Amino acid sequence: PPPPSPGCQIIHPPRDGGIRYRGLTPEEVRSVRFLPFDYEIEYVCRPDREIVGPKVRKCQRDGTWTAMGHPSRCLRTCPKMHLSLENGQAVARAMERVPVEGTWTEYSCNPGFRLVGSARSNCTKLGRWSTPKPICEREWGPRGVGGGRMGGVCGSLWDGAGGQPVGYTGRRWVSQQPLPLSPTPLCVVPPPQCDPGQATKYLYELLYNDPIKIILMPGCSSVSTLVAEAARMWNLIVLSYGSSSPALSNRQRFPTFFRTHPSATLHNPTRVQLFKKWGWTKIATIQQTTEVFTSTLDDLDQRVKEAGLEITFRQSFFSDPAAPVRNLKRQDARIIVGLFYETEARKVFCEVYKEKLYGKKYVWFLIGWYADNWFRIKDPAINCTEAEMAEAVEGHVTTEIVMLNPENTRSISNMTSQEFIEKLQKRLGKNPEETGGFQEAPLAYDAIWALALALNKTSAELVKKGLHLEDFNYNNKNITDEIYRALNSSAFEGVSGHVVFDASGSRMAWTLIEQLQGGVYKKIGYYDSTKDNLSWYNNDKWIGGAPPADYTKVITTFRFLSQKLFISVSVLASLGILLAIICLAFNIYNGHVRYIQNSQPYLNNMTAVGCTLALAAVFPLGLDGYHIGPGLFPFVCQARLWLLGLGFSLAYGSMFTKIWWVHTVFTKKEEKKEKRKVRGHPVGGGWCMGVLMTLFCPHTQTLEPWKLYATVGLLVGLDVVTLIIWQIVDPLHRTIEEFTKEEPKTDTDVSILPQLEHCSSTKMNTWLGIFYGFKGLLLLLGIFLAYETKSVSTEKINDHRAVGMAIYNVAVLCLITAPVTMILSSQQDAAFAFASLAVVFSSYITLVVLFVPKMRRLITRGEWQSEQQDTMKTGSSTNNNEEEKSRLLEKENRELEKIIAEKEERVSELRQQLQDRQQLRSRRRSSNPSREADNHFSPGLSAAPAPPAPFYQPNLPLVRCLVSEQADKLGRGNCDGSRVHLLYK
């Protein structure tokens, strides 16, 4: 089977349009190819264009987007003025929300009017109508239009939301006041039940029946939208008491519309004020995809920007809020504004409970016109219990338009708000909760008062011009303008509070702020948007004891090295440096001693200096942001690299040079090869001379100190060149490693982001590979050479076995520490402990193995004292190593001369005894035989071989070497002290 889809692939936006990705930045959109399941995208178009087709698509579980069979296009819009026809009808065909390319309008006139112009106009792709807008010319007009006073005028009220009882009662109460309202009756018509179709029917019945209407008073938003858009054609003022849609605030579309019911956007100033009060700057929203909530949210977005706040996340849904709620949880939303109807609110909070998006870390803002027990109502659409819902909604805040003045002050009708409610309940004679629109009753009552006051003011202004309200007709725009100005300037105290209209004709009112505490809504304050005054009761309660933070505050903390560990290792490094200085001073002071000279003291001095540099690198290794600032960190990085590099090259390089020279000159393989060459050479003097030539061949390689120093210099030079190139091409700098955020146990609104400082460069791994590769080869080669020369004995480098032991330890520690520290680089204490202790132990081992045996020998044997006494007697300098060897050879030569003299004396004695025996034999023989015998013996005797040469012959090379007078002339190449010792033994 094919692998499961990771989501839905990103689709391209339509021409002249784009796609809005909720919760994603443009950089994130460009970097992803698939979007998760249940993710919603929204199409947007350029100005003067409208989306045709699905505006929102959702990612389905099968990896496809919804409604892909219906393309979404951005088409140019045409002016809406062609959608209405004065004294006629304009029927739009193939139209979405607004007229777009492909839309056409069919025109017809009302009875008594005839159409002048084309009966059809098409919206073209250029955003223009194909024909001019027609007009309807009057053949004969309806009663009252263009005529005089046809039975007076009246205001017409629809009972869409509880206005009918208030209409009758309010009209009677207002008529009792000293206001000239009696000539203008209030006409109440049957309720259209918020049905735009019914409202259209009643509207035309009102307009074409007596008396002439001067003001229309619809109830709910859907009816008000239709009536207010058509009323301007008849120069009618529309005053609503129950419309809250933000779309009605559009003055260009609804130029004569007023309402005593505040717009739904009036919640937004209150919300912004609360955000400021509690110090929140980052807000998240989730909305049901409907026009009223979308426009409300757009207004909120604009207001929070003006206040310096920010809506960080916006989520929307059609019917299933599961995915948006999960997105809010994933995006760490804390302060959430929810805009949805009551039935959808239960779905949302069931998902909120499942995602644990509630409690002391979260605050929800909801609309206040839900029923008080909305979360307890059983709903088959959710699978959460009543207790779970109560737990999820606890502590949320609601904002609700104040429809009844909370203060006990008398209104313009000389009634307090409570007196008004008592009279209204007495008038109704039944439970107010059973009366539809009871909450809007104060708004309807104040709407009638606003109408009365406006007509009163208008009448006074018309009298000045010699006119009356009875002169109004549907073509008289002057009287309409006077009424408009009167309503627009209204300002009085009503039973619902202070009544005043803003520039868009919407009521500016108080907002009630409530909080759900223990399952019951409690009033915690009021906000008066007209005076920007917040009245606070200080009874708000929070699950965490205080308002939560609006986002998880990320506190950056650096992981510093343990100071106890740093101090402990620093003490060890300081003691090691002191030991290295002592060893260096000892080596320099005793440089004249032959035993020290035979250990190549200058190389040992380099080893001590290298150990000192390596130990000094421990201090910059432990320096971090706790001790220094970011500006000094690159210099510390350089110090670490240079001290470790040069320290290793000097210390290990000097030891490697010794062991390399010993392996080159004194391996057993080379000795056997030289012996075979000498034995095959025809040299007189017998077997003893062959052995001597093998041991003291003048062609044997000699030890020249400058070669050793040059080798060390080469190793150090390679390091210096490598480090210089590294620092020029790719210098070290300070880098920050971030770890997973940590949540402290004490504070739920704080997240700790641990960070660690590192010394790094752009191609750090490449440089480390070069550096470690070169050093690793030297370490492995050093181990091999130390093993090969473990059985070699030489006086020219008398400490090469100790050097081999030091190389073993240093190589093992370095080969183990390098990869371990790279693995533990994110653990500052462990990495520092491994690296620094490896340096300390390597230095300690090297210093102890190389220098302590020398100190012990010189102290126990007192060799430096005997050397000083010899120097006092001879008066010669002891700084020359060759003179020391010459004195030793002279002493050995004298011993050999004594042995040779004894052997020669013994040979002489044996010869004398042989002669005596021969004489004795000759006497015992007879005379003749004796003569023959003598004649026979004499030639033999005279022909006898000459006595063998004495063993000590000064002309032989060995003897010349042993004679003290010749020693200086032969030089080191012909006189080898080790071979002399072997001969002596």
Secondary structure, 3 states (H helix, E strand, C coil): CCCCCCCEECCCCCCCEEEEECCCCHHHHHHCCEECCCCEEEEEECCCEEEECCCEEEECCCCCECCCCCCCEEEEECCHHHHCCCCEEEEEECCCCCCECCCEEEEEECCCEEEECCCEEEECCCCCECCCCCEEEECCCCCCCCCCCCCCEEEEEECCCCHHHHHHHHHHHHHCCCCCCCCCCEEEECCCCCCHHHHHHHHHHHHCCCCEEEEEECCCHHHHHHHHHHHHHHCCEEEECCCCCHHHHCCCCCCCEEECCCCHHHHHHHHHHHHHHCCCCEEEEEEECCHHHHHHHHHHHHHHHHCCCEEEEEEEECCCCHHHHHHHHHCCCCEEEEECCHHHHHHHHHHHHHHCCCCCCCEEEEECCCCCCHHHCCCCCCCCCHHHHHHHHCCCEEEEECCCCCCCCCCCCCCCHHHHHHHHHHHHCCCHHHCCCHHHHHHHHHHHHHHHHHHHHHHHHHHHCCCCHHHCCCCCHHHHHHHHHHHHCCEEEECCEEEEECCCCCECCEEEEEEEECCEEEEEEEEECCCCEEEECCCCCCCCCCCCCCCCEEEEEECCCCHHHHHHHHHHHHHHHHHHHHHHHHHHHCCCCHHHHCCCHHHHHHHHHHHHHHHHCHHHHCCCCCCCCCCCHHHHHHHHHHHHHHHHHHHHHHHHHHHHHHHHHHCHHHHHHHHHHHHCCCCCCCHHHHHHHHHCCCCCCCCCHHHHHHHHHHHHHHHHHHHHHHHHHCCCEEEEEECCCECCCCCCCEEEEEEEEEEECCCHHHHHHHHHHHHHHHHHHHHHHHHHCCCCCCCCCCCHHHHHHHHHHHHHHHHHHHHHHHHCCCCHHHHHHHHHHHHHHHHHHHHHHHHHHHHHHHHHHCHHHHHHHHHHHHCCCCCCHHHHHHHHHHHHHHHHHHHHHHHHHHHHHHHHHHHHHHHHHHHHCCHHHHHHHHHHHHHHHHCCCCCCCCCCCCCCHHHHHHCHHHHHHHCCCCCCHHHHHHHHC
